């Protein structure tokens, strides 16, 4: 099994989050998924992912706080817990719509096909859903399948970004190795013409 990304603890971990954002933003409804969302966040944090969960630093309210919008924009991936209450939540819809503009991965966790009744279902149409049971939601115990799906999607995204970035720009080693072949033949030709 691939290892999760290396993370430093304490001060340095917080500094990295401030500078580079979070790895995973968890979107859910406080109406029925508070315990499940916290358990999922704890399991992902135990795997050394930087997770943003609004209950770890914001107060509930009618409006989404600016700190949540900022964390959403700066997160690498959105995990949406699609419970019955989330499917009717305007805040969840706003978070999905805002994150979709970033073109970063969205992982819908579908509680026994509840997502199909969501008012915002067209925003996620065509995405692969990860199934979960309502009993897991009620007990607040994310399945290993859900955690594995999030972990695999995150690692695949990082690996894919790295390979795209590497293919666009040559490495310094490649440039250095090809430099003599590009410059020496030209110098030899100029030297011969001077003779």
Residue pairs with C-beta under 8 A, 6 or more apart in sequence:
2 155
4 47
4 48
4 49
4 151
4 155
5 23
5 48
5 49
5 158
6 48
7 13
7 16
7 48
7 49
7 50
8 16
13 50
16 50
17 50
20 74
21 50
21 71
21 73
21 74
21 75
21 76
22 50
22 51
22 52
22 71
22 74
22 75
22 76
23 49
23 50
23 51
23 75
23 76
23 77
23 154
24 44
24 49
24 50
24 51
24 52
24 75
24 76
24 77
24 78
24 79
24 150
24 154
25 51
25 52
25 71
25 72
25 75
25 77
25 78
25 79
25 95
25 99
26 37
26 40
26 41
26 51
26 52
26 53
26 79
26 81
27 78
27 79
27 80
27 81
27 86
27 92
27 95
27 96
27 99
28 34
28 36
28 37
28 80
28 81
28 83
28 86
28 92
29 81
29 83
29 85
29 86
29 88
29 89
29 91
29 92
30 55
30 60
30 85
31 83
31 85
31 86
31 89
32 83
32 84
32 85
32 86
32 137
33 81
33 83
33 85
33 86
33 137
34 55
35 139
35 140
36 81
36 83
36 136
36 137
36 140
36 141
36 142
37 53
37 55
37 81
38 53
38 55
38 140
39 140
39 141
39 142
40 79
40 81
40 109
40 142
40 146
40 147
40 150
41 51
41 53
41 56
43 142
43 147
44 51
44 147
44 150
44 151
45 51
47 147
47 151
49 151
49 154
52 71
52 72
52 75
54 65
54 68
57 67
58 65
58 67
58 68
59 65
64 91
64 94
64 95
68 95
69 98
72 78
72 95
72 98
72 99
73 98
73 99
73 102
75 99
75 104
76 104
76 105
76 154
76 157
76 158
77 104
77 105
77 106
77 107
77 150
77 153
77 154
77 157
78 95
78 96
78 99
78 104
78 105
78 106
78 107
79 106
79 107
79 109
79 150
80 86
80 92
80 95
80 96
80 106
80 107
80 108
80 109
80 124
81 109
81 111
81 137
82 108
82 109
82 110
82 111
82 114
82 115
82 118
82 129
83 111
83 114
83 137
84 111
84 114
84 117
86 92
86 114
86 118
87 114
87 115
87 117
87 118
87 119
87 120
87 121
88 118
88 119
92 120
93 119
93 120
93 123
96 106
96 120
96 123
96 124
97 120
97 123
99 106
100 106
100 123
104 157
105 153
105 154
105 157
106 124
106 127
107 127
107 130
107 149
107 150
107 153
108 115
108 124
108 127
108 129
108 130
109 129
109 130
109 132
109 142
109 146
110 129
110 130
110 131
110 132
111 132
111 133
111 134
111 137
112 131
112 132
112 133
112 134
115 121
115 124
115 129
118 124
130 145
130 146
130 149
130 150
131 145
132 142
132 143
132 145
132 146
133 143
136 142
136 143
136 146
